Amino acid sequence: MDSQYQPKACPTDYDCMGNSCKARDSDSDGLPDYLEKQRGTDPLNPNTDGDRYNDAQDPQPTIKNSAKINYTVKAEQQANTALLLTAAAGCLIGACGAGVDPNVALQKYVWTFQFTNTGDDYTQSYSADFIIYNLPQKFNNRAECLAAIAAGAEKTELYRERFTSGTITAGSGFSKQFSYDLTLFNIPQKILKNLLNQGDSTIGVIENEQYEKYA
């Protein structure tokens, strides 16, 4: 009887198993090869677009689903005019800041960042560095200041803080506020002179972002 057995003739992308035809799934992702070809996915790659989801689970199997974190920022500053005038008067005799309590803020800064996931997938975590830079020249707006930093302008780092958030789903986000007091205690003399002459810029930026993204 065995000598009379003939394998069943199966169409392309099917294998003969037990004298019946079974759809082939070359990459074992749960989608048969013929269906992968219809959907435009790779029958030899279980995750054609290389994102978090394999082809059988992915509603857009040829387009990478990924988180994308964007942010806006509102910057505020408040000067202690009386103390600045006192500190400036000391510069006239070569002693900038004379008569000023070194622990009292000459200038207060507050940055409020709104982070939003504008992508189409979640990230389990988000972390980044918040950094305050001082530049020895005045800029008209934040965009000009950032462009100068990107171009390699001279800058002094005043403060750095690493922060972390938990899961951020698509369309959601979180707010984070940072504040900094500029005092004689934490300000270099060269920055103090620029500050008193109103010839500097202080900016808070986000750098070294880390989160799950597949774009």
Residue pairs with C-beta under 8 A, 6 or more apart in sequence:
5 19
7 16
7 19
8 16
8 19
8 20
8 21
9 16
10 16
10 21
11 21
12 34
13 23
13 24
13 32
13 33
13 34
13 37
13 43
14 21
14 22
14 23
14 24
14 34
15 21
15 22
15 24
16 22
23 32
23 33
23 34
23 35
24 32
24 33
24 34
25 31
25 32
25 33
26 33
26 43
26 44
27 36
27 42
27 43
27 44
27 45
27 46
27 55
28 46
29 46
29 47
29 54
29 55
29 56
30 54
30 55
30 56
31 39
31 41
31 43
31 55
31 56
33 43
36 42
36 43
36 55
37 43
39 55
39 61
39 62
40 61
40 62
41 48
41 55
41 61
41 62
42 48
42 55
45 55
46 54
46 55
47 53
47 54
47 55
47 58
48 55
48 61
48 62
49 58
49 60
49 61
49 62
49 63
49 64
49 65
49 214
50 64
50 214
51 58
51 64
51 65
51 66
51 121
51 214
52 65
52 121
52 212
52 214
53 61
53 65
55 61
58 65
64 214
64 215
65 119
65 120
65 121
65 214
66 119
66 120
66 121
66 212
66 213
66 214
66 215
67 117
67 119
67 121
67 122
67 123
67 168
67 170
67 211
67 212
67 213
68 117
68 118
68 119
68 213
68 215
69 115
69 116
69 117
69 118
69 119
69 123
69 126
69 168
69 209
69 211
70 115
70 116
70 118
71 113
71 114
71 115
71 116
71 206
72 113
72 114
73 111
73 112
73 113
73 114
73 142
73 204
74 111
74 112
75 109
75 110
75 111
75 142
75 203
75 204
76 109
76 110
76 111
76 112
77 107
77 108
77 109
77 110
77 202
78 107
78 108
79 106
79 107
79 108
80 104
80 105
80 106
80 107
80 108
83 100
83 104
83 106
84 106
84 107
84 195
84 196
86 99
86 100
87 96
87 97
87 98
87 99
87 100
87 106
87 184
87 192
87 196
88 96
88 196
89 98
89 99
90 96
90 97
90 98
90 99
90 100
91 97
91 193
91 196
96 189
96 192
96 193
96 196
97 184
97 192
100 106
100 184
101 184
102 183
102 184
102 185
103 183
103 184
103 185
104 183
105 181
105 182
105 183
106 182
106 183
106 184
106 187
106 195
107 181
107 182
107 195
107 202
108 179
108 180
108 181
108 182
109 132
109 179
109 180
109 181
109 182
109 202
109 204
110 177
110 178
110 179
110 180
111 130
111 177
111 178
111 179
111 204
112 175
112 176
112 177
113 130
113 175
113 176
113 177
113 178
113 206
114 173
114 174
114 175
115 126
115 165
115 168
115 173
115 174
115 175
115 176
116 171
116 172
116 173
117 123
117 168
117 169
117 170
117 171
117 172
117 173
118 171
119 170
119 213
119 215
120 170
121 170
121 214
122 167
122 168
122 169
122 170
122 212
123 167
123 168
123 211
123 212
123 213
124 166
124 167
124 212
125 164
125 165
125 166
125 167
125 210
125 211
125 212
126 164
126 165
126 168
126 209
126 210
126 211
127 162
127 163
127 164
127 165
127 209
127 210
127 211
128 162
128 163
128 206
128 207
128 208
128 209
128 210
129 160
129 161
129 162
129 206
129 207
129 208
130 159
130 160
130 161
130 162
130 163
130 176
130 178
130 204
130 205
130 206
131 157
131 159
131 160
131 204
131 205
131 206
131 207
132 157
132 158
132 159
132 160
132 178
132 180
132 202
132 203
132 204
132 205
133 149
133 155
133 156
133 157
133 158
133 202
133 203
133 205
134 155
134 156
134 158
134 191
134 194
134 200
134 201
134 202
134 203
135 145
135 148
135 149
135 153
135 154
135 155
135 156
135 200
135 201
135 202
135 203
136 154
136 190
136 191
136 194
136 199
136 200
137 148
137 153
137 199
137 200
137 201
138 198
138 199
138 200
138 201
139 145
139 148
139 201
142 203
145 201
145 203
146 203
146 205
149 155
149 203
149 205
156 188
156 190
156 191
158 180
158 182
158 186
158 187
158 191
158 202
159 180
161 178
163 176
165 174
165 176
168 174
168 211
178 204
180 204
182 195
182 202
184 192
187 195
191 200
194 200
